[in-house]
Amino acid sequence: MATLGERVKFTLDHYGRGEYLLALEHACNAVDVTSQKYYSARSSQRSLFKGMVKEYHWLIEAMALGGVNLDETIFENFPITEGVKSPILKPTFGDLMYHVVRCNLVHSDRLTNGFSFQEGNHFIFGKDHLTLPTLTALGMIAIVIFCPANAQESIERNYWIGMFGNQMIVNDFWGKEDIARHIATKNAGPRVTFLNMGFK
């Protein structure tokens, strides 16, 4: 099984080559493993994955989704009906990342119809349609890098991740959540909450 350091390497390598779905698959797997460590759990659980994503909304916003308040935004325009026992009609960002991204990329070769990623830093909303920025992959892998539970991980020295103009050598910042939070807070701007996006 790949180490977390290797999963970070795979994510950054694929991202650098423009292979964004492969980058997202490795990033989601790494978040899955990190959530087990963070919550001292014996196995992977969707509630832990979603809890970890929610815990680090601030970091995902800073890395990829600046201006979107993930704490309160509800993606009613994209209800989740595939791969769930009961439809999730008002999904959160964590719901989307687990059911639509993580599960589809691990168990299938495609994302749910209408859901996609594109280069840039903006969203596209529509009825049964949602496009997120490819930077989301970096936001997800940043959770793995900066989470204190991973402070003892390692990776080759030439890997780095950018944050507001700072090139941060991954090996020097494992578990340094306090530094990431300081940078995110210092550069924080207005946050927008999206609600009532049912497009009825």
RORO-192337 format. One record per atom (N, C-alpha, C): residue number from 1; residue in three letters; y, z, x. Coordinates in nm, 2 decimals, m for minus. Layout:
SITE    k    r       v       w       u
SITE  NUM  ALA       Y       Z       X
...
***
This chain:
SITE    k    r       v       w       u
SITE    1  MET   m0.12    0.00    0.08
SITE    1  MET    0.00    0.00    0.00
SITE    1  MET    0.12    0.00    0.09
SITE    2  ALA    0.22   m0.08    0.05
SITE    2  ALA    0.35   m0.08    0.13
SITE    2  ALA    0.42    0.05    0.12
SITE    3  THR    0.49    0.08    0.24
SITE    3  THR    0.57    0.20    0.24
SITE    3  THR    0.70    0.17    0.17
SITE    4  LEU    0.78    0.27    0.15
SITE    4  LEU    0.91    0.25    0.08
SITE    4  LEU    1.00    0.17    0.18
SITE    5  GLY    0.99    0.20    0.31
SITE    5  GLY    1.07    0.12    0.41
SITE    5  GLY    1.04   m0.03    0.40
SITE    6  GLU    0.91   m0.06    0.38
SITE    6  GLU    0.87   m0.20    0.37
SITE    6  GLU    0.92   m0.26    0.24
SITE    7  ARG    0.91   m0.18    0.13
SITE    7  ARG    0.96   m0.23    0.01
SITE    7  ARG    1.11   m0.26    0.02
SITE    8  VAL    1.19   m0.18    0.08
SITE    8  VAL    1.33   m0.21    0.10
SITE    8  VAL    1.35   m0.34    0.19
SITE    9  LYS    1.27   m0.35    0.29
SITE    9  LYS    1.27   m0.47    0.38
SITE    9  LYS    1.24   m0.59    0.29
SITE   10  PHE    1.14   m0.59    0.21
SITE   10  PHE    1.10   m0.70    0.13
SITE   10  PHE    1.21   m0.74    0.03
SITE   11  THR    1.27   m0.64   m0.03
SITE   11  THR    1.38   m0.66   m0.12
SITE   11  THR    1.50   m0.73   m0.05
SITE   12  LEU    1.54   m0.68    0.06
SITE   12  LEU    1.66   m0.74    0.13
SITE   12  LEU    1.62   m0.88    0.19
SITE   13  ASP    1.50   m0.90    0.23
SITE   13  ASP    1.46   m1.03    0.28
SITE   13  ASP    1.47   m1.13    0.17
SITE   14  HIS    1.40   m1.10    0.06
SITE   14  HIS    1.40   m1.20   m0.05
SITE   14  HIS    1.54   m1.22   m0.10
SITE   15  TYR    1.62   m1.11   m0.11
SITE   15  TYR    1.76   m1.13   m0.16
SITE   15  TYR    1.84   m1.22   m0.07
SITE   16  GLY    1.82   m1.20    0.06
SITE   16  GLY    1.89   m1.29    0.16
SITE   16  GLY    1.86   m1.43    0.15
SITE   17  ARG    1.73   m1.46    0.10
SITE   17  ARG    1.69   m1.60    0.09
SITE   17  ARG    1.72   m1.66   m0.05
SITE   18  GLY    1.78   m1.58   m0.14
SITE   18  GLY    1.81   m1.62   m0.27
SITE   18  GLY    1.70   m1.61   m0.37
SITE   19  GLU    1.59   m1.54   m0.33
SITE   19  GLU    1.47   m1.52   m0.41
SITE   19  GLU    1.49   m1.40   m0.49
SITE   20  TYR    1.58   m1.40   m0.59
SITE   20  TYR    1.63   m1.28   m0.66
SITE   20  TYR    1.52   m1.21   m0.74
SITE   21  LEU    1.43   m1.28   m0.81
SITE   21  LEU    1.33   m1.22   m0.89
SITE   21  LEU    1.23   m1.15   m0.81
SITE   22  LEU    1.20   m1.20   m0.69
SITE   22  LEU    1.11   m1.13   m0.60
SITE   22  LEU    1.18   m1.01   m0.54
SITE   23  ALA    1.30   m1.02   m0.52
SITE   23  ALA    1.38   m0.90   m0.47
SITE   23  ALA    1.38   m0.79   m0.58
SITE   24  LEU    1.40   m0.83   m0.70
SITE   24  LEU    1.40   m0.73   m0.81
SITE   24  LEU    1.26   m0.67   m0.83
SITE   25  GLU    1.16   m0.75   m0.81
SITE   25  GLU    1.02   m0.69   m0.83
SITE   25  GLU    1.00   m0.58   m0.73
SITE   26  HIS    1.03   m0.61   m0.60
SITE   26  HIS    1.01   m0.51   m0.50
SITE   26  HIS    1.10   m0.39   m0.52
SITE   27  ALA    1.23   m0.42   m0.56
SITE   27  ALA    1.32   m0.31   m0.58
SITE   27  ALA    1.27   m0.22   m0.70
SITE   28  CYS    1.22   m0.28   m0.81
SITE   28  CYS    1.17   m0.19   m0.92
SITE   28  CYS    1.05   m0.11   m0.88
SITE   29  ASN    0.96   m0.17   m0.80
SITE   29  ASN    0.84   m0.10   m0.75
SITE   29  ASN    0.89    0.02   m0.66
SITE   30  ALA    0.99   m0.01   m0.58
SITE   30  ALA    1.04    0.10   m0.49
SITE   30  ALA    1.10    0.21   m0.57
SITE   31  VAL    1.17    0.18   m0.68
SITE   31  VAL    1.23    0.28   m0.77
SITE   31  VAL    1.12    0.36   m0.84
SITE   32  ASP    1.02    0.29   m0.88
SITE   32  ASP    0.90    0.35   m0.94
SITE   32  ASP    0.84    0.46   m0.85
SITE   33  VAL    0.82    0.42   m0.72
SITE   33  VAL    0.76    0.52   m0.63
SITE   33  VAL    0.86    0.63   m0.60
SITE   34  THR    0.98    0.60   m0.58
SITE   34  THR    1.09    0.70   m0.56
SITE   34  THR    1.10    0.80   m0.67
SITE   35  SER    1.08    0.75   m0.80
SITE   35  SER    1.09    0.84   m0.91
SITE   35  SER    0.98    0.95   m0.91
SITE   36  GLN    0.86    0.90   m0.86
SITE   36  GLN    0.75    1.00   m0.85
SITE   36  GLN    0.78    1.11   m0.75
SITE   37  LYS    0.84    1.07   m0.64
SITE   37  LYS    0.88    1.17   m0.53
SITE   37  LYS    0.99    1.26   m0.59
SITE   38  TYR    1.09    1.20   m0.65
SITE   38  TYR    1.21    1.27   m0.69
SITE   38  TYR    1.17    1.38   m0.80
SITE   39  TYR    1.08    1.34   m0.89
SITE   39  TYR    1.04    1.43   m1.00
SITE   39  TYR    0.91    1.51   m0.97
SITE   40  SER    0.86    1.49   m0.84
SITE   40  SER    0.74    1.56   m0.80
SITE   40  SER    0.62    1.53   m0.90
SITE   41  ALA    0.61    1.41   m0.94
SITE   41  ALA    0.50    1.37   m1.03
SITE   41  ALA    0.38    1.30   m0.96
SITE   42  ARG    0.27    1.31   m1.02
SITE   42  ARG    0.14    1.26   m0.96
SITE   42  ARG    0.13    1.11   m0.97
SITE   43  SER    0.19    1.06   m1.08
SITE   43  SER    0.17    0.91   m1.10
SITE   43  SER    0.30    0.85   m1.16
SITE   44  SER    0.30    0.72   m1.17
SITE   44  SER    0.41    0.65   m1.22
SITE   44  SER    0.42    0.66   m1.37
SITE   45  GLN    0.54    0.68   m1.42
SITE   45  GLN    0.56    0.69   m1.57
SITE   45  GLN    0.69    0.62   m1.60
SITE   46  ARG    0.69    0.56   m1.72
SITE   46  ARG    0.81    0.49   m1.76
SITE   46  ARG    0.93    0.58   m1.78
SITE   47  SER    0.90    0.70   m1.83
SITE   47  SER    1.01    0.80   m1.85
SITE   47  SER    1.08    0.84   m1.72
SITE   48  LEU    1.00    0.85   m1.61
SITE   48  LEU    1.05    0.88   m1.48
SITE   48  LEU    1.14    0.77   m1.42
SITE   49  PHE    1.09    0.65   m1.44
SITE   49  PHE    1.16    0.53   m1.39
SITE   49  PHE    1.30    0.52   m1.46
SITE   50  LYS    1.29    0.54   m1.60
SITE   50  LYS    1.42    0.53   m1.67
SITE   50  LYS    1.51    0.65   m1.64
SITE   51  GLY    1.45    0.76   m1.62
SITE   51  GLY    1.53    0.88   m1.58
SITE   51  GLY    1.60    0.86   m1.45
SITE   52  MET    1.53    0.80   m1.35
SITE   52  MET    1.59    0.78   m1.22
SITE   52  MET    1.70    0.68   m1.23
SITE   53  VAL    1.68    0.57   m1.31
SITE   53  VAL    1.79    0.47   m1.32
SITE   53  VAL    1.91    0.54   m1.39
SITE   54  LYS    1.89    0.62   m1.49
SITE   54  LYS    2.00    0.69   m1.55
SITE   54  LYS    2.07    0.78   m1.46
SITE   55  GLU    2.00    0.85   m1.38
SITE   55  GLU    2.05    0.94   m1.28
SITE   55  GLU    2.15    0.87   m1.18
SITE   56  TYR    2.12    0.75   m1.16
SITE   56  TYR    2.19    0.67   m1.06
SITE   56  TYR    2.27    0.56   m1.12
SITE   57  HIS    2.31    0.57   m1.25
SITE   57  HIS    2.40    0.47   m1.31
SITE   57  HIS    2.53    0.45   m1.22
SITE   58  TRP    2.58    0.56   m1.17
SITE   58  TRP    2.70    0.55   m1.09
SITE   58  TRP    2.69    0.46   m0.97
SITE   59  LEU    2.57    0.47   m0.91
SITE   59  LEU    2.54    0.39   m0.79
SITE   59  LEU    2.52    0.24   m0.82
SITE   60  ILE    2.45    0.21   m0.93
SITE   60  ILE    2.43    0.08   m0.98
SITE   60  ILE    2.56    0.01   m1.02
SITE   61  GLU    2.64    0.09   m1.09
SITE   61  GLU    2.78    0.04   m1.12
SITE   61  GLU    2.85    0.00   m1.00
SITE   62  ALA    2.85    0.09   m0.90
SITE   62  ALA    2.93    0.07   m0.77
SITE   62  ALA    2.88   m0.05   m0.70
SITE   63  MET    2.75   m0.07   m0.69
SITE   63  MET    2.69   m0.18   m0.61
SITE   63  MET    2.69   m0.31   m0.68
SITE   64  ALA    2.68   m0.31   m0.81
SITE   64  ALA    2.65   m0.44   m0.88
SITE   64  ALA    2.73   m0.46   m1.01
SITE   65  LEU    2.76   m0.36   m1.08
SITE   65  LEU    2.81   m0.37   m1.22
SITE   65  LEU    2.94   m0.31   m1.24
SITE   66  GLY    3.03   m0.32   m1.14
SITE   66  GLY    3.16   m0.25   m1.14
SITE   66  GLY    3.23   m0.27   m1.27
SITE   67  GLY    3.28   m0.17   m1.33
SITE   67  GLY    3.36   m0.18   m1.46
SITE   67  GLY    3.28   m0.16   m1.58
SITE   68  VAL    3.15   m0.16   m1.58
SITE   68  VAL    3.06   m0.14   m1.69
SITE   68  VAL    3.01    0.00   m1.70
SITE   69  ASN    3.04    0.07   m1.80
SITE   69  ASN    3.00    0.21   m1.82
SITE   69  ASN    2.86    0.21   m1.87
SITE   70  LEU    2.76    0.22   m1.78
SITE   70  LEU    2.62    0.22   m1.81
SITE   70  LEU    2.58    0.35   m1.89
SITE   71  ASP    2.66    0.46   m1.87
SITE   71  ASP    2.62    0.58   m1.94
SITE   71  ASP    2.63    0.57   m2.09
SITE   72  GLU    2.72    0.48   m2.14
SITE   72  GLU    2.74    0.47   m2.28
SITE   72  GLU    2.72    0.34   m2.34
SITE   73  THR    2.70    0.23   m2.26
SITE   73  THR    2.68    0.10   m2.31
SITE   73  THR    2.54    0.09   m2.37
SITE   74  ILE    2.54    0.03   m2.49
SITE   74  ILE    2.41    0.00   m2.56
SITE   74  ILE    2.40   m0.15   m2.58
SITE   75  PHE    2.29   m0.21   m2.53
SITE   75  PHE    2.27   m0.35   m2.53
SITE   75  PHE    2.20   m0.40   m2.66
SITE   76  GLU    2.27   m0.38   m2.77
SITE   76  GLU    2.21   m0.41   m2.91
SITE   76  GLU    2.19   m0.56   m2.92
SITE   77  ASN    2.26   m0.64   m2.84
SITE   77  ASN    2.24   m0.78   m2.85
SITE   77  ASN    2.11   m0.83   m2.80
SITE   78  PHE    2.04   m0.74   m2.73
SITE   78  PHE    1.91   m0.79   m2.67
SITE   78  PHE    1.80   m0.68   m2.70
SITE   79  PRO    1.76   m0.67   m2.83
SITE   79  PRO    1.65   m0.58   m2.86
SITE   79  PRO    1.52   m0.61   m2.79
SITE   80  ILE    1.45   m0.51   m2.75
SITE   80  ILE    1.32   m0.53   m2.68
SITE   80  ILE    1.20   m0.53   m2.78
SITE   81  THR    1.13   m0.64   m2.79
SITE   81  THR    1.02   m0.65   m2.89
SITE   81  THR    0.89   m0.68   m2.82
SITE   82  GLU    0.90   m0.73   m2.70
SITE   82  GLU    0.77   m0.77   m2.63
SITE   82  GLU    0.72   m0.66   m2.54
SITE   83  GLY    0.59   m0.63   m2.54
SITE   83  GLY    0.53   m0.53   m2.45
SITE   83  GLY    0.56   m0.39   m2.48
SITE   84  VAL    0.61   m0.36   m2.61
SITE   84  VAL    0.63   m0.22   m2.65
SITE   84  VAL    0.56   m0.20   m2.78
SITE   85  LYS    0.52   m0.07   m2.80
SITE   85  LYS    0.45   m0.04   m2.93
SITE   85  LYS    0.55   m0.05   m3.05
SITE   86  SER    0.67    0.00   m3.03
SITE   86  SER    0.77   m0.01   m3.13
SITE   86  SER    0.89   m0.08   m3.08
SITE   87  PRO    0.96   m0.17   m3.15
SITE   87  PRO    1.08   m0.24   m3.10
SITE   87  PRO    1.19   m0.14   m3.05
SITE   88  ILE    1.25   m0.17   m2.94
SITE   88  ILE    1.37   m0.09   m2.90
SITE   88  ILE    1.49   m0.16   m2.94
SITE   89  LEU    1.55   m0.12   m3.05
SITE   89  LEU    1.66   m0.20   m3.11
SITE   89  LEU    1.79   m0.18   m3.04
SITE   90  LYS    1.81   m0.06   m2.98
SITE   90  LYS    1.93   m0.03   m2.91
SITE   90  LYS    1.90    0.01   m2.76
SITE   91  PRO    1.86   m0.09   m2.68
SITE   91  PRO    1.82   m0.05   m2.55
SITE   91  PRO    1.93   m0.01   m2.45
SITE   92  THR    1.90    0.08   m2.37
SITE   92  THR    1.99    0.12   m2.26
SITE   92  THR    1.96    0.03   m2.14
SITE   93  PHE    2.04    0.04   m2.04
SITE   93  PHE    2.02   m0.03   m1.91
SITE   93  PHE    1.88    0.00   m1.86
SITE   94  GLY    1.84    0.13   m1.86
SITE   94  GLY    1.71    0.17   m1.81
SITE   94  GLY    1.60    0.10   m1.89
SITE   95  ASP    1.61    0.09   m2.02
SITE   95  ASP    1.51    0.03   m2.10
SITE   95  ASP    1.50   m0.12   m2.06
SITE   96  LEU    1.61   m0.19   m2.03
SITE   96  LEU    1.60   m0.33   m1.99
SITE   96  LEU    1.54   m0.34   m1.85
SITE   97  MET    1.57   m0.25   m1.76
SITE   97  MET    1.52   m0.27   m1.63
SITE   97  MET    1.37   m0.24   m1.62
SITE   98  TYR    1.32   m0.15   m1.71
SITE   98  TYR    1.18   m0.11   m1.71
SITE   98  TYR    1.10   m0.22   m1.79
SITE   99  HIS    1.13   m0.24   m1.91
SITE   99  HIS    1.05   m0.32   m2.00
SITE   99  HIS    1.07   m0.47   m1.97
SITE  100  VAL    1.19   m0.51   m1.96
SITE  100  VAL    1.22   m0.66   m1.95
SITE  100  VAL    1.20   m0.70   m1.80
SITE  101  VAL    1.25   m0.62   m1.71
SITE  101  VAL    1.24   m0.67   m1.57
SITE  101  VAL    1.12   m0.62   m1.50
SITE  102  ARG    1.11   m0.49   m1.48
SITE  102  ARG    0.99   m0.43   m1.40
SITE  102  ARG    0.86   m0.48   m1.46
SITE  103  CYS    0.83   m0.45   m1.59
SITE  103  CYS    0.70   m0.48   m1.64
SITE  103  CYS    0.67   m0.63   m1.65
SITE  104  ASN    0.77   m0.71   m1.68
SITE  104  ASN    0.75   m0.86   m1.68
SITE  104  ASN    0.72   m0.91   m1.54
SITE  105  LEU    0.79   m0.87   m1.44
SITE  105  LEU    0.78   m0.92   m1.31
SITE  105  LEU    0.65   m0.87   m1.24
SITE  106  VAL    0.60   m0.75   m1.28
SITE  106  VAL    0.47   m0.70   m1.23
SITE  106  VAL    0.35   m0.76   m1.30
SITE  107  HIS    0.36   m0.78   m1.43
SITE  107  HIS    0.25   m0.82   m1.51
SITE  107  HIS    0.25   m0.97   m1.55
SITE  108  SER    0.36   m1.03   m1.52
SITE  108  SER    0.38   m1.17   m1.57
SITE  108  SER    0.45   m1.25   m1.46
SITE  109  ASP    0.48   m1.38   m1.49
SITE  109  ASP    0.55   m1.46   m1.39
SITE  109  ASP    0.69   m1.50   m1.44
SITE  110  ARG    0.73   m1.43   m1.55
SITE  110  ARG    0.86   m1.47   m1.61
SITE  110  ARG    0.93   m1.35   m1.67
SITE  111  LEU    1.06   m1.36   m1.70
SITE  111  LEU    1.13   m1.27   m1.78
SITE  111  LEU    1.13   m1.30   m1.92
SITE  112  THR    1.16   m1.21   m2.01
SITE  112  THR    1.17   m1.24   m2.15
SITE  112  THR    1.27   m1.35   m2.18
SITE  113  ASN    1.23   m1.44   m2.27
SITE  113  ASN    1.33   m1.55   m2.30
SITE  113  ASN    1.46   m1.50   m2.34
SITE  114  GLY    1.57   m1.56   m2.28
SITE  114  GLY    1.70   m1.52   m2.31
SITE  114  GLY    1.76   m1.42   m2.21
SITE  115  PHE    1.67   m1.37   m2.12
SITE  115  PHE    1.72   m1.27   m2.02
SITE  115  PHE    1.71   m1.34   m1.89
SITE  116  SER    1.82   m1.33   m1.81
SITE  116  SER    1.83   m1.39   m1.68
SITE  116  SER    1.93   m1.32   m1.59
SITE  117  PHE    1.93   m1.37   m1.46
SITE  117  PHE    2.02   m1.33   m1.36
SITE  117  PHE    2.09   m1.45   m1.30
SITE  118  GLN    2.22   m1.43   m1.26
SITE  118  GLN    2.29   m1.53   m1.19
SITE  118  GLN    2.38   m1.47   m1.09
SITE  119  GLU    2.41   m1.56   m0.99
SITE  119  GLU    2.50   m1.51   m0.88
SITE  119  GLU    2.64   m1.48   m0.93
SITE  120  GLY    2.70   m1.39   m0.86
SITE  120  GLY    2.84   m1.35   m0.91
SITE  120  GLY    2.83   m1.20   m0.95
SITE  121  ASN    2.94   m1.16   m1.01
SITE  121  ASN    2.95   m1.02   m1.05
SITE  121  ASN    2.99   m1.00   m1.20
SITE  122  HIS    2.94   m1.09   m1.28
SITE  122  HIS    2.98   m1.07   m1.42
SITE  122  HIS    2.86   m1.09   m1.52
SITE  123  PHE    2.87   m1.04   m1.64
SITE  123  PHE    2.77   m1.04   m1.74
SITE  123  PHE    2.80   m1.17   m1.83
SITE  124  ILE    2.70   m1.21   m1.90
SITE  124  ILE    2.71   m1.30   m2.01
SITE  124  ILE    2.63   m1.24   m2.13
SITE  125  PHE    2.70   m1.21   m2.24
SITE  125  PHE    2.64   m1.15   m2.36
SITE  125  PHE    2.63   m1.26   m2.47
SITE  126  GLY    2.53   m1.25   m2.55
SITE  126  GLY    2.51   m1.33   m2.67
SITE  126  GLY    2.40   m1.28   m2.75
SITE  127  LYS    2.38   m1.33   m2.87
SITE  127  LYS    2.27   m1.29   m2.95
SITE  127  LYS    2.14   m1.32   m2.89
SITE  128  ASP    2.06   m1.22   m2.86
SITE  128  ASP    1.93   m1.24   m2.80
SITE  128  ASP    1.95   m1.31   m2.66
SITE  129  HIS    2.06   m1.28   m2.60
SITE  129  HIS    2.08   m1.34   m2.47
SITE  129  HIS    2.16   m1.24   m2.38
SITE  130  LEU    2.11   m1.23   m2.26
SITE  130  LEU    2.18   m1.14   m2.16
SITE  130  LEU    2.16   m1.19   m2.02
SITE  131  THR    2.27   m1.21   m1.95
SITE  131  THR    2.26   m1.25   m1.81
SITE  131  THR    2.33   m1.15   m1.73
SITE  132  LEU    2.26   m1.09   m1.63
SITE  132  LEU    2.31   m0.99   m1.54
SITE  132  LEU    2.34   m1.05   m1.40
SITE  133  PRO    2.42   m0.99   m1.32
SITE  133  PRO    2.44   m1.04   m1.18
SITE  133  PRO    2.32   m1.01   m1.10
SITE  134  THR    2.29   m1.11   m1.00
SITE  134  THR    2.18   m1.09   m0.91
SITE  134  THR    2.21   m0.96   m0.82
SITE  135  LEU    2.33   m0.92   m0.81
SITE  135  LEU    2.36   m0.80   m0.74
SITE  135  LEU    2.28   m0.68   m0.79
SITE  136  THR    2.23   m0.69   m0.91
SITE  136  THR    2.15   m0.58   m0.97
SITE  136  THR    2.04   m0.54   m0.88
SITE  137  ALA    1.98   m0.63   m0.81
SITE  137  ALA    1.87   m0.60   m0.72
SITE  137  ALA    1.92   m0.51   m0.61
SITE  138  LEU    2.04   m0.53   m0.56
SITE  138  LEU    2.09   m0.44   m0.45
SITE  138  LEU    2.13   m0.30   m0.51
SITE  139  GLY    2.17   m0.30   m0.64
SITE  139  GLY    2.20   m0.17   m0.70
SITE  139  GLY    2.07   m0.09   m0.71
SITE  140  MET    1.96   m0.16   m0.75
SITE  140  MET    1.84   m0.09   m0.77
SITE  140  MET    1.78   m0.04   m0.63
SITE  141  ILE    1.79   m0.12   m0.53
SITE  141  ILE    1.73   m0.08   m0.40
SITE  141  ILE    1.82    0.03   m0.34
SITE  142  ALA    1.95    0.03   m0.37
SITE  142  ALA    2.04    0.13   m0.32
SITE  142  ALA    1.99    0.27   m0.36
SITE  143  ILE    1.94    0.28   m0.49
SITE  143  ILE    1.88    0.41   m0.53
SITE  143  ILE    1.78    0.46   m0.44
SITE  144  VAL    1.69    0.37   m0.39
SITE  144  VAL    1.58    0.40   m0.30
SITE  144  VAL    1.63    0.45   m0.17
SITE  145  ILE    1.73    0.38   m0.12
SITE  145  ILE    1.79    0.41    0.01
SITE  145  ILE    1.86    0.55    0.02
SITE  146  PHE    1.94    0.57   m0.08
SITE  146  PHE    2.03    0.69   m0.08
SITE  146  PHE    1.97    0.81   m0.15
SITE  147  CYS    1.86    0.80   m0.22
SITE  147  CYS    1.80    0.92   m0.28
SITE  147  CYS    1.75    1.02   m0.18
SITE  148  PRO    1.79    1.14   m0.19
SITE  148  PRO    1.75    1.24   m0.09
SITE  148  PRO    1.60    1.26   m0.08
SITE  149  ALA    1.52    1.22   m0.18
SITE  149  ALA    1.38    1.23   m0.17
SITE  149  ALA    1.32    1.14   m0.06
SITE  150  ASN    1.40    1.04   m0.02
SITE  150  ASN    1.35    0.94    0.08
SITE  150  ASN    1.42    0.96    0.21
SITE  151  ALA    1.47    1.08    0.24
SITE  151  ALA    1.54    1.10    0.36
SITE  151  ALA    1.46    1.08    0.49
SITE  152  GLN    1.33    1.09    0.48
SITE  152  GLN    1.24    1.07    0.60
SITE  152  GLN    1.19    0.93    0.61
SITE  153  GLU    1.23    0.84    0.53
SITE  153  GLU    1.17    0.71    0.54
SITE  153  GLU    1.24    0.63    0.66
SITE  154  SER    1.18    0.52    0.69
SITE  154  SER    1.23    0.44    0.80
SITE  154  SER    1.21    0.29    0.78
SITE  155  ILE    1.29    0.21    0.86
SITE  155  ILE    1.28    0.07    0.85
SITE  155  ILE    1.33    0.01    0.98
SITE  156  GLU    1.31   m0.11    1.00
SITE  156  GLU    1.36   m0.17    1.13
SITE  156  GLU    1.51   m0.16    1.13
SITE  157  ARG    1.56   m0.15    1.26
SITE  157  ARG    1.70   m0.11    1.28
SITE  157  ARG    1.80   m0.22    1.23
SITE  158  ASN    1.76   m0.35    1.22
SITE  158  ASN    1.85   m0.45    1.19
SITE  158  ASN    1.88   m0.47    1.04
SITE  159  TYR    1.83   m0.38    0.95
SITE  159  TYR    1.86   m0.39    0.81
SITE  159  TYR    1.98   m0.31    0.77
SITE  160  TRP    2.06   m0.37    0.68
SITE  160  TRP    2.18   m0.30    0.64
SITE  160  TRP    2.21   m0.34    0.49
SITE  161  ILE    2.29   m0.25    0.42
SITE  161  ILE    2.33   m0.28    0.29
SITE  161  ILE    2.48   m0.26    0.28
SITE  162  GLY    2.55   m0.35    0.20
SITE  162  GLY    2.69   m0.34    0.20
SITE  162  GLY    2.74   m0.27    0.07
SITE  163  MET    2.85   m0.20    0.09
SITE  163  MET    2.91   m0.12   m0.02
SITE  163  MET    3.06   m0.11    0.00
SITE  164  PHE    3.13   m0.18   m0.08
SITE  164  PHE    3.28   m0.19   m0.07
SITE  164  PHE    3.33   m0.22    0.07
SITE  165  GLY    3.27   m0.32    0.13
SITE  165  GLY    3.31   m0.36    0.26
SITE  165  GLY    3.25   m0.29    0.38
SITE  166  ASN    3.17   m0.18    0.35
SITE  166  ASN    3.10   m0.11    0.45
SITE  166  ASN    2.96   m0.16    0.47
SITE  167  GLN    2.93   m0.20    0.60
SITE  167  GLN    2.80   m0.24    0.63
SITE  167  GLN    2.72   m0.12    0.68
SITE  168  MET    2.63   m0.07    0.60
SITE  168  MET    2.56    0.05    0.63
SITE  168  MET    2.42    0.03    0.67
SITE  169  ILE    2.39    0.06    0.80
SITE  169  ILE    2.26    0.05    0.86
SITE  169  ILE    2.16    0.14    0.78
SITE  170  VAL    2.06    0.08    0.72
SITE  170  VAL    1.97    0.15    0.63
SITE  170  VAL    1.91    0.27    0.70
SITE  171  ASN    1.87    0.26    0.82
SITE  171  ASN    1.80    0.37    0.89
SITE  171  ASN    1.89    0.49    0.91
SITE  172  ASP    2.02    0.47    0.91
SITE  172  ASP    2.12    0.58    0.93
SITE  172  ASP    2.16    0.64    0.80
SITE  173  PHE    2.12    0.58    0.68
SITE  173  PHE    2.17    0.63    0.56
SITE  173  PHE    2.06    0.67    0.46
SITE  174  TRP    1.93    0.68    0.50
SITE  174  TRP    1.83    0.72    0.41
SITE  174  TRP    1.86    0.86    0.36
SITE  175  GLY    1.86    0.88    0.23
SITE  175  GLY    1.89    1.01    0.17
SITE  175  GLY    2.03    1.06    0.17
SITE  176  LYS    2.12    0.97    0.22
SITE  176  LYS    2.26    1.02    0.23
SITE  176  LYS    2.34    0.99    0.10
SITE  177  GLU    2.29    1.05   m0.01
SITE  177  GLU    2.35    1.03   m0.14
SITE  177  GLU    2.50    1.07   m0.14
SITE  178  ASP    2.53    1.18   m0.07
SITE  178  ASP    2.67    1.23   m0.07
SITE  178  ASP    2.77    1.13   m0.01
SITE  179  ILE    2.73    1.05    0.09
SITE  179  ILE    2.81    0.95    0.14
SITE  179  ILE    2.83    0.84    0.05
SITE  180  ALA    2.72    0.79   m0.01
SITE  180  ALA    2.73    0.68   m0.11
SITE  180  ALA    2.82    0.72   m0.23
SITE  181  ARG    2.80    0.85   m0.27
SITE  181  ARG    2.88    0.89   m0.39
SITE  181  ARG    3.03    0.90   m0.35
SITE  182  HIS    3.06    0.94   m0.23
SITE  182  HIS    3.20    0.95   m0.18
SITE  182  HIS    3.26    0.81   m0.18
SITE  183  ILE    3.19    0.71   m0.13
SITE  183  ILE    3.24    0.57   m0.13
SITE  183  ILE    3.26    0.52   m0.27
SITE  184  ALA    3.16    0.55   m0.36
SITE  184  ALA    3.17    0.50   m0.49
SITE  184  ALA    3.29    0.56   m0.57
SITE  185  THR    3.31    0.69   m0.55
SITE  185  THR    3.42    0.76   m0.61
SITE  185  THR    3.55    0.71   m0.56
SITE  186  LYS    3.56    0.69   m0.43
SITE  186  LYS    3.69    0.65   m0.37
SITE  186  LYS    3.73    0.51   m0.42
SITE  187  ASN    3.63    0.43   m0.45
SITE  187  ASN    3.66    0.29   m0.49
SITE  187  ASN    3.65    0.27   m0.64
SITE  188  ALA    3.63    0.37   m0.72
SITE  188  ALA    3.61    0.36   m0.86
SITE  188  ALA    3.73    0.30   m0.93
SITE  189  GLY    3.70    0.22   m1.03
SITE  189  GLY    3.81    0.16   m1.11
SITE  189  GLY    3.78    0.19   m1.26
SITE  190  PRO    3.85    0.13   m1.35
SITE  190  PRO    3.83    0.15   m1.49
SITE  190  PRO    3.69    0.12   m1.53
SITE  191  ARG    3.63    0.19   m1.63
SITE  191  ARG    3.50    0.16   m1.68
SITE  191  ARG    3.51    0.12   m1.83
SITE  192  VAL    3.44    0.02   m1.86
SITE  192  VAL    3.44   m0.04   m2.00
SITE  192  VAL    3.30   m0.01   m2.06
SITE  193  THR    3.31    0.04   m2.19
SITE  193  THR    3.19    0.06   m2.26
SITE  193  THR    3.17   m0.05   m2.37
SITE  194  PHE    3.05   m0.11   m2.37
SITE  194  PHE    3.02   m0.21   m2.47
SITE  194  PHE    2.93   m0.15   m2.58
SITE  195  LEU    2.98   m0.16   m2.70
SITE  195  LEU    2.91   m0.11   m2.82
SITE  195  LEU    2.91   m0.21   m2.93
SITE  196  ASN    2.83   m0.19   m3.03
SITE  196  ASN    2.83   m0.27   m3.15
SITE  196  ASN    2.81   m0.42   m3.11
SITE  197  MET    2.72   m0.45   m3.03
SITE  197  MET    2.70   m0.59   m2.98
SITE  197  MET    2.58   m0.66   m3.06
SITE  198  GLY    2.56   m0.62   m3.18
SITE  198  GLY    2.45   m0.67   m3.26
SITE  198  GLY    2.47   m0.82   m3.30
SITE  199  PHE    2.59   m0.87   m3.29
SITE  199  PHE    2.62   m1.01   m3.33
SITE  199  PHE    2.56   m1.05   m3.46
SITE  200  LYS    2.58   m0.96   m3.56
SITE  200  LYS    2.53   m0.99   m3.70
SITE  200  LYS    2.61   m1.10   m3.77
***
